[in-house]
Amino acid sequence: MVVLERQYGLSDLPTLAAELIAVAAGIKVWAFEGEMGAGKTTLISELCKQLGVTDPVSSPTFAIINEYAYLLEGLNSSLFHIDLYRMEDEDEARRAGIEECLYSGKRCFVEWPQRVPSIFPDEFIKIRLDYDGEASRTIRVASIKND
C-alpha cells in the first residue's frame, strides 16, 4: 500500500524526513531502493539528523553496517545503517550479521534491499527514490506487511 508519493528537492529534505518519521512511526526496518545517485544516503543522513544522531553519517558500502548512537525517549539507543549492495546472497548477508540487525528491535535503514529480500522481517517500510534530474527526485513510500 503506497502511503506517500511526491517529487522533492534538496531543500525539501528536512520536511520530507520529518514526514517519513511520522508516517513510519513504530516500523523499525526501512528499505531504501533506487539507482546509484538517487539520494538514498542523503535522505538517510537527514533522517539520522532529525532523530538526533550526532555522528557523521556515511554510506556503509564497504563496512556493510554502520551503527549510530542517538537518544530515544531520553535513553541511549542506536540505529543501524546497512548497505547490501555488495551482498551476493542470503548466506553472505547472514554471515555479515545483517539478519541480527534486522531482528534486533532497533531502527534499521537498509540500502539496496532488493539484493537479499528474503531476510527481511514481515513488516517494513519500502522507500523508492528515483532521480528526476539534478534538482528533483521522486519518492514512493509503501508499507509492507507479509502475512
N, C-alpha and C positions, 0 to 999 in steps of 0.2 A: 504494500500500500504506500503510495507516494504521499509524503507529509509536507514536502516543501519543494518548490521548483522555481528558480528565477535566475536572471543574469545579475552579475555583480562585478565591481571593480575593486582595486586595492583599497580605495578609500572607504569601501563598504565593509571591510573585514571586521572591524570591531563590532558593528551592529549585527552582522551575519553570525559571528561567533557567539554572541550573547543569545541570539535566537536559536542557534543549534543546541546550546547548553540547555535552554528551556524546553525545546522540542524533544530532546533525547533524555530528559530527566529520568534517572533510575536505570537507564540502559548502560551497562558498563563497557561493552565491546562495540567499537565504531570502526567500520571497514571503509577505507578510502580508496576508490578506484579512479583511474584517469591516466592518460598518457604522461610520459616524461614532460615536465614543464607545465603541467596543468594547474599546479599550485597546491598540491597536497601538503607538502611540508610547510609552506607559507601559512596555510589555513590552520594546520596543527599548531604551529608556533603561536598564532593568535589565540587559539583555544587554550593553550597552556598558560599564556599570559593572563587571560581572563580568569583562569582557575587559581592563579596565584603562584605559578611556577616561577622561580627567580633564576634558575639555572639557564644557561644558554641552550636553546632547542636547535638541534641539527638533525639532518637525515641520518638514520642508523643503517644506511646501505651496507656498510662494511662491518659494523658492530652487530648488526641484526636487531639488537634490543638496546634501547636507551631507557633508563629509569630516572624519572624526575620527581623530586620531593616538592610537596606543597601542603598547605593546611586545609583540612576538610572538616568543616564544622568545629574549628578550633583545635583539632587534633592533627598531629603529624601523620601524613599519608604519602603515598607515591602513586604515580601512574606510569604505564609502560607505553613507549613509542616503538613500534615494531615495523620492520621493513622486510617483506617476504620476497622481494624482487629476485634475490639470488637463490632462493629455495628451489630445489629440484623436485621434491616430493614430500609426502606426509611424514615419512620416516626421518628425513633430514630435519624437518621442522620440529618434530618431537625431540630429536637429539639436541637441537639448539635451545630447547626449553620454551618454545612458543606455546605449546599446549598448557604448560603450567601457568604461564602469564594469563592466557585467555580465560582460564577457570579459577584464577586467584581471587576473584571478587573485587579486584582493583580495576580502575578505568584503563582501557587499552585502546590506543589509537593505532590502527594497523594499515600500513600502505601495501598495495599490491595483494589484496586478499584473494584474488582470483587464482593466484599461484598455488594455493593449498586450501581450497574451500571446505574440504571435508573435516577440518579440525575445529571449525567454528562452533560456538555454542548454539543452542536452539533459538536464542533471541539476541539480535544485534541490530545496529542501525547501519545501513549501507548508504554511503555518500559518494556520488558520482560527480566528478569535476571534468568539464570539457573546456578546452581552450578555444575561445571565440575570436581571438585577436589580442594584440598587445595589452589593451586596456580592459578586456572583458572576458569573463568566464561564465559558464552556466553550471549551476549546482542542482542536483536532483537528490533528494533525501528520501529513503524508503525504510520503513520499519519492517524487519524480517522476523517472523516467528515461525519456526519449523515445528510442525506437530507430528 
